[in-house]
């Protein structure tokens, strides 16, 4: 009996030693994600977060190895409510949690102030949807994006308004956020680049929480525009479209990616109009050869979450995969070690080929133009 009594703790110690050795070979990689999970554009924030969860779940199922160790990926998701102050607080929280990298934020107004916090901590940040050019013009080595910027987006829409829609009298409204103001400014530049074929007859401003636009729309109606461009998000664009219809403003409506969602149909109701009445652009898009990959992603997303992709979930998914691919190539999840590999990225994702220029912007970023038909977004064209 004495002999057996001594063997029990010894066996336990051996088992414990083996368990310790096994856990020492597992590498925990913390991926931060920030987006608005509360507030008016929570549906877009949740869409982005779902894209990150989808990527992390797939990576864990595959059993990825980094530097000879099996990696276990953890998603640390934070809510910034599309508010700059909450965005910087969320960023600091992720830095304090010692995340290995951050995917986010969703909108430029939170992404830009948060980027300094990540830069100071040396933590790589990939935004899947922030389009304001200032984000990558700050000189930070840690900032990247996987979509085209407002210069491409707004400029293309401005040129489209004149060349294709034959706009002559254009009114512009923006919500005074970094995104809304930025894309509106670039739209105006695009219109003006066509040499006076169209004139800007009105410029009005609102905010990203407004619901009553009668005053600014009445002022715009007096200018008799044939086109109204809105720089802002779908939560504001929907009610704006309803009020335009109520006031008898029959101008075509244009907007950037913040407007260009599946949910705009629900927000605007019967003010959505006939095909071509609304034209918007998504800061990304796949050409015909890559369409199957995107269709497969959308189907898998719906199966997993029970609803359709709203807008940028595929770009979030790709951003996570790009970050992890850089870790694999570097053989390390330490930010300082994999950051040089991230800057050299050449990756074929669901959203197309991803590589970055010296600022962290997408090289040859694509745009997709859409209109609405029978309650659904309908693609017009993919362009660069």
PALOVO-894783 format. One record per residue (C-alpha): residue in one letter; x, y, z. Coordinates in Angstrom, 3 decimals, always signed. Each point is the difference from the previous one (the first is absolute). Layout:
 code     east    north       up
    A        X        Y        Z
...
! end
This chain:
 code     east    north       up
    X   +0.000   +0.000   +0.000
    X   +2.862   +2.342   +0.813
    X   +1.486   -0.548   -3.446
    X   -3.321   +0.864   -1.685
    X   -0.486   +3.106   +2.108
    X   +3.346   +1.386   -1.188
    X   -0.699   -0.783   -3.642
    X   -3.265   +1.950   -0.238
    X   +1.496   +3.495   +0.472
    X   +2.976   -0.955   -2.193
    X   -2.320   -1.010   -2.847
    X   -1.943   +3.231   +0.483
    X   +3.212   +2.013   -0.158
    X   +1.020   -1.716   -3.258
    X   -3.431   +0.693   -1.535
    X   +0.201   +3.625   +1.112
    X   +3.472   +0.356   -1.516
    X   -1.249   -1.308   -3.353
    X   -3.022   +2.339   +0.109
    X   +2.323   +2.930   +0.712
    X   +2.217   -0.929   -2.935
    X   -3.032   -0.220   -2.284
    X   -1.364   +3.384   +1.064
    X   +3.441   +1.557   -0.415
    X   -0.197   -0.968   -3.680
    X   -3.302   +1.876   -0.461
    X   +0.207   +3.642   -1.015
    X   -2.921   +2.237   +0.951
    X   -0.495   +2.769   -2.573
    X   -2.338   +2.841   +0.941
    X   -1.676   +1.777   -2.910
    X   -1.833   +3.210   +0.906
    X   -3.047   +1.187   -1.924
    X   -1.750   +3.345   +0.470
    X   -3.238   +1.196   -1.585
    X   -3.302   +1.623   +0.969
    X   -2.032   -2.781   +1.637
    X   -2.370   +2.585   +1.466
    X   -1.558   +3.097   -1.519
    X   -1.530   +0.785   -3.386
    X   +2.445   -2.046   -2.077
    X   +0.230   -2.991   +2.339
    X   -1.175   -2.239   -2.863
    X   +3.177   +0.879   -1.892
    X   +2.208   -0.430   +3.063
    X   -1.442   -3.445   +0.691
    X   +0.498   -0.929   -3.649
    X   +3.695   +0.898   +0.323
    X   +0.373   -1.870   +3.289
    X   -1.605   -3.083   -1.537
    X   +2.571   +0.100   -2.793
    X   +2.765   -0.087   +2.619
    X   -1.664   -2.856   +1.909
    X   -0.349   -1.985   -3.186
    X   +3.731   +0.340   -0.709
    X   +1.074   -0.832   +3.556
    X   -2.266   -3.073   +0.146
    X   +1.399   -1.262   -3.309
    X   +3.603   +0.549   +1.093
    X   -0.569   -1.905   +3.247
    X   -1.691   -2.848   -1.894
    X   +2.964   -0.255   -2.406
    X   +2.627   -0.182   +2.721
    X   +2.404   +2.725   -1.147
    X   +3.664   -0.220   +1.019
    X   +2.102   +3.116   +0.654
    X   +3.716   -0.418   +0.687
    X   -0.428   -3.712   +0.686
    X   -2.791   +0.496   +2.530
    X   -3.690   -0.713   -0.471
    X   -1.840   +3.306   +0.160
    X   -3.238   +0.518   +1.861
    X   -1.719   +3.175   -1.178
    X   -2.143   +2.089   +2.325
    X   -2.215   +2.859   -1.178
    X   -0.207   +2.967   +2.354
    X   -2.966   +2.015   -1.300
    X   -0.643   +3.562   +1.140
    X   -2.834   +2.459   -0.695
    X   +0.901   +3.571   -0.981
    X   -3.620   +1.094   -0.778
    X   +1.479   +1.964   -2.960
    X   +1.100   +2.587   +2.577
    X   +3.615   +1.290   -0.078
    X   +0.350   +0.179   +3.798
    X   -1.367   -3.501   +0.483
    X   +2.218   -1.110   -2.873
    X   +3.206   +1.167   +1.687
    X   -1.125   -1.563   +3.298
    X   -0.579   -3.322   -1.803
    X   +3.418   +0.289   -1.652
    X   +1.730   +0.545   +3.334
    X   -1.857   -2.967   +1.466
    X   +1.320   -2.253   -2.772
    X   +3.538   +1.341   +0.444
    X   -0.220   -0.714   +3.732
    X   -1.202   -3.526   -0.814
    X   +3.190   -0.455   -2.067
    X   -1.752   -0.981   -3.205
    X   +2.220   -1.190   -2.833
    X   -1.839   +2.067   -2.609
    X   -3.195   +1.963   -0.612
    X   -2.611   -0.190   -2.751
    X   -2.004   +3.229   -0.087
    X   -1.436   +2.428   +0.544
    X   -3.000   +0.174   -2.306
    X   -0.317   +3.731   -0.675
    X   +2.690   +2.600   -0.595
    X   -1.073   +2.198   +2.930
    X   +1.004   -2.703   +2.489
    X   +2.768   -1.643   -2.023
    X   +2.143   +3.138   -0.340
    X   +0.261   +0.984   +3.713
    X   +0.400   -3.647   +1.050
    X   +2.837   -0.507   -2.490
    X   +2.415   +2.143   +2.042
    X   -0.585   -2.167   +3.073
    X   +0.786   -3.164   -1.957
    X   +2.994   +1.662   -1.656
    X   +1.437   +1.106   +3.353
    X   -0.353   -3.591   +1.241
    X   +1.481   -1.447   -3.218
    X   -3.118   -2.067   -0.681
    X   -0.982   -0.579   -3.659
    X   -3.480   +1.219   -0.957
    X   -1.908   -0.942   -3.145
    X   -3.223   +1.885   -0.656
    X   -2.461   -1.902   -2.171
    X   -2.163   +3.021   -0.771
    X   +1.425   +3.409   +1.051
    X   +0.487   +1.978   -3.211
    X   +1.138   +3.506   +1.008
    X   +3.465   +0.595   -1.571
    X   +1.286   +1.614   +3.235
    X   +0.098   -3.418   +1.684
    X   +3.043   -1.101   -1.997
    X   +1.519   +3.472   -0.452
    X   +1.149   +0.298   +3.627
    X   +3.291   -1.778   -0.581
    X   -0.765   -2.928   +2.320
    X   +1.637   -3.301   -0.960
    X   -2.792   -1.975   +1.694
    X   -2.989   +1.186   -2.080
    X   -1.467   -1.951   -2.918
    X   -3.350   -0.269   -1.777
    X   -1.464   -2.601   -2.352
    X   -2.386   +2.320   -1.887
    X   +0.407   +2.946   -2.349
    X   +0.073   +3.468   +1.581
    X   -2.336   +2.988   -0.387
    X   +2.168   +1.521   -2.696
    X   -0.824   -2.969   -2.200
    X   -3.555   -0.481   +1.265
    X   -1.323   +3.564   +0.030
    X   +1.905   +0.983   -3.114
    X   -1.402   -2.924   -1.983
    X   -3.554   +0.831   +1.099
    X   +0.469   +3.652   -0.945
    X   +1.218   -0.893   -3.466
    X   -2.813   -2.557   -0.389
    X   -2.598   +2.643   +0.917
    X   +1.144   +2.233   -2.864
    X   +1.050   -2.522   -2.643
    X   -2.638   -2.710   +0.394
    X   -2.889   +1.620   +1.885
    X   +0.436   +3.251   -1.974
    X   -0.403   +2.071   +3.164
    X   -0.164   +3.764   -0.507
    X   -1.104   +1.351   +3.383
    X   +1.413   -1.782   +3.042
    X   -0.795   +0.455   +3.704
    X   +2.342   -1.445   +2.630
    X   -0.788   -0.879   +3.622
    X   +2.422   -1.475   +2.530
    X   -0.295   -1.070   +3.628
    X   +3.186   +1.806   +1.150
    X   +1.699   -3.253   +1.065
    X   +3.524   -0.723   -1.250
    X   -1.481   -2.487   -2.452
    X   -3.016   +1.994   -1.162
    X   +1.872   +3.264   -0.475
    X   +2.928   -1.734   -1.667
    X   -2.011   -1.935   -2.571
    X   -2.131   +3.069   -0.787
    X   +3.092   +2.132   -0.622
    X   +1.413   -2.631   -2.349
    X   -3.356   -0.272   -1.799
    X   +0.039   +3.761   -0.622
    X   +3.545   -0.266   -1.375
    X   -1.182   -2.777   -2.328
    X   -2.882   +2.149   -1.266
    X   +2.272   +3.012   -0.532
    X   +2.591   -2.122   -1.818
    X   -2.452   -0.234   -2.900
    X   +0.615   +3.637   -0.890
    X   -3.217   +1.764   +0.939
    X   -2.421   -2.441   -1.644
    X   -1.866   +0.050   +3.341
    X   -0.161   +2.563   +2.789
    X   -0.311   -0.398   +3.759
    X   -3.178   +1.980   +0.725
    X   -0.259   -0.694   +3.748
    X   +2.060   -1.300   +2.921
    X   -1.755   -0.898   +3.245
    X   +1.047   -1.718   +3.223
    X   -1.651   -2.266   +2.530
    X   +1.325   -2.412   +2.643
    X   +0.213   -3.756   +0.332
    X   -2.893   -0.192   +2.494
    X   -2.470   +2.310   -1.764
    X   -3.510   -1.095   -1.012
    X   -1.592   +3.255   -1.191
    X   +1.322   +1.464   -3.258
    X   -2.918   +2.201   -1.062
    X   +1.883   +3.287   +0.393
    X   +3.043   -0.982   -2.051
    X   -2.087   -1.902   -2.591
    X   -2.346   +2.980   -0.453
    X   +3.041   +2.218   -0.631
    X   +1.323   -2.545   -2.490
    X   -3.356   -0.323   -1.781
    X   +0.078   +3.730   -0.745
    X   +3.207   -0.576   -2.000
    X   -1.734   -2.581   -2.234
    X   +2.755   -2.669   +0.005
    X   -0.067   -3.068   -2.250
    X   +2.405   -1.872   +2.314
    X   +0.422   -0.086   +3.792
    X   +3.177   -1.527   +1.463
    X   +0.104   -0.986   +3.674
    X   +3.212   -0.664   +1.916
    X   -1.040   -2.112   +2.989
    X   -1.495   -3.305   +1.091
    X   -3.143   -1.943   -0.896
    X   -1.699   +0.721   +3.358
    X   -0.211   +3.676   -1.014
    X   -0.393   -0.528   -3.764
    X   -3.186   -2.088   +0.417
    X   -2.063   +2.688   +1.783
    X   +1.528   +2.647   -2.289
    X   -1.279   -1.850   -3.070
    X   -3.486   -0.264   +1.527
    X   -0.064   +3.752   +0.683
    X   +1.306   +0.804   -3.492
    X   -2.937   -1.928   -1.430
    X   -2.473   +1.729   +2.326
    X   +1.313   +3.409   -1.129
    X   -0.211   -0.950   -3.662
    X   +3.756   +0.050   -0.649
    X   +0.366   -2.362   -2.964
    X   +3.778   +0.324   -0.372
    X   +2.186   -3.071   -0.302
    X   +1.664   -0.956   +3.274
    X   +3.658   -0.975   +0.301
    X   +2.171   -1.083   +2.902
    X   +3.128   -1.821   +1.048
    X   +0.441   -3.366   +1.654
    X   -1.635   +1.070   +3.270
    X   -3.283   +0.341   -1.895
    X   +0.518   -3.023   -2.232
    X   -1.469   -2.773   +2.164
    X   -2.675   -2.658   -0.357
    X   -1.760   +1.622   +2.960
    X   -0.551   +3.294   -1.839
    X   -3.121   -1.542   -1.549
    X   -1.558   -0.485   +3.446
    X   +1.048   +3.465   +1.161
    X   -1.238   +1.854   -3.104
    X   -3.172   -2.017   -0.736
    X   -1.769   +0.971   -3.218
    X   +2.302   +3.020   -0.372
    X   +2.636   -2.377   -1.387
    X   -1.403   +0.705   -3.483
    X   +0.568   -1.689   -3.340
    X   +3.346   -1.501   -1.093
    X   +2.495   +2.798   -0.621
    X   -1.748   +2.412   +2.388
    X   +2.630   -0.806   +2.626
    X   +3.652   -0.588   -0.908
    X   +2.554   -0.822   +2.659
    X   +3.436   -1.588   +0.197
    X   +1.635   -2.622   +2.211
    X   +3.713   +0.570   +0.614
    X   +0.968   -3.406   -1.308
    X   -1.379   -2.664   -2.261
    X   +0.876   -3.059   -2.014
    X   +0.138   -0.434   -3.727
    X   -1.577   -2.938   -1.817
    X   +2.851   -2.479   +0.527
    X   -0.264   +0.405   +3.789
    X   -3.781   +0.115   +0.279
    X   -0.378   -3.652   +1.042
    X   +2.262   +0.474   +3.031
    X   -2.083   +2.940   +1.184
    X   -3.270   -1.856   -0.632
    X   +1.305   -2.980   +1.994
    X   +0.979   +2.294   +2.872
    X   -3.437   +1.623   +0.054
    X   -1.689   -3.416   +0.071
    X   +2.255   -1.222   +2.835
    X   -0.623   +3.233   +1.938
    X   -3.770   -0.389   -0.286
    X   +0.198   -3.629   +1.112
    X   +2.082   +0.937   +3.049
    X   -1.810   +3.162   +1.125
    X   -3.480   -0.367   -1.515
    X   +0.023   +3.299   -1.900
    X   +1.547   +1.560   -3.087
    X   +3.278   +1.895   -0.159
    X   -0.759   +3.700   +0.462
    X   +3.140   +1.532   -1.454
    X   +3.547   -0.554   +1.242
    X   +0.061   -3.419   +1.708
    X   +2.043   -1.517   -2.890
    X   +2.618   +2.748   +0.359
    X   +0.256   -0.604   +3.757
    X   +0.403   -3.721   -0.679
    X   +2.790   +0.688   -2.486
    X   +1.669   +2.493   +2.363
    X   +0.252   -2.677   +2.712
    X   +1.389   -2.514   -2.497
    X   +2.570   +2.513   -1.312
    X   +1.183   +0.742   +3.542
    X   +0.339   -3.688   +0.883
    X   +1.789   -0.755   -3.276
    X   +2.602   +2.635   +0.947
    X   +0.414   -1.673   +3.416
    X   +0.538   -3.377   -1.675
    X   +2.628   +1.411   -2.356
    X   +1.801   +1.738   +2.864
    X   -0.227   -3.085   +2.209
    X   -1.263   +2.237   +2.778
    X   -3.148   +1.743   +1.220
    X   +2.034   +2.761   +1.635
    X   -1.000   +3.288   -1.650
    X   +3.555   +1.251   -0.556
    X   +0.981   -3.263   -1.684
    X   -2.940   -0.501   -2.359
    X   -0.598   +3.679   -0.888
    X   +2.681   -0.011   -2.773
    X   -1.688   -3.056   -1.566
    X   -3.388   +1.727   +0.198
    X   +1.364   +2.975   -1.938
    X   +1.203   -2.408   -2.738
    X   -3.377   -1.769   -0.266
    X   -1.030   -1.593   -3.270
    X   -3.132   -1.979   +0.759
    X   -2.867   -1.336   -2.064
    X   -3.119   +0.370   +2.111
    X   -3.750   -0.264   -0.329
    X   -0.057   +3.692   -0.937
    X   +2.783   -0.271   -2.580
    X   +3.758   +0.542   -0.001
    X   +1.278   +1.915   +3.022
    X   +3.310   +1.864   +0.119
    X   +0.966   +3.306   +1.596
    X   +1.920   +3.069   -1.112
    X   +2.527   +1.793   +2.208
    X   -2.774   +1.821   +1.921
    X   -2.055   -3.146   +0.633
    X   -2.623   +0.736   -2.651
    X   -1.262   -2.683   -2.351
    X   +1.829   -0.206   -3.303
    X   -2.472   +0.127   -2.911
    X   -3.048   +0.083   +2.282
    X   -3.265   -0.820   -1.748
    X   -3.420   +1.617   +0.346
    X   -3.420   -1.469   -0.709
    X   -2.849   +2.216   -1.176
    X   -3.525   -1.041   +0.994
    X   -3.614   +0.998   -0.427
    X   -3.168   -1.534   +1.499
    X   -2.584   -2.179   -1.709
    X   -2.870   -2.076   +1.436
    X   +1.158   +0.627   +3.570
    X   +3.587   -1.127   -0.604
    X   +3.324   +1.580   -0.825
    X   +0.864   -0.566   -3.641
    X   +3.543   +0.296   -1.296
    X   +0.623   +2.492   -2.788
    X   +3.747   -0.379   -0.507
    X   +3.373   -0.742   +1.638
    X   +2.569   +2.697   -0.682
    X   +3.401   +1.257   +1.144
! end
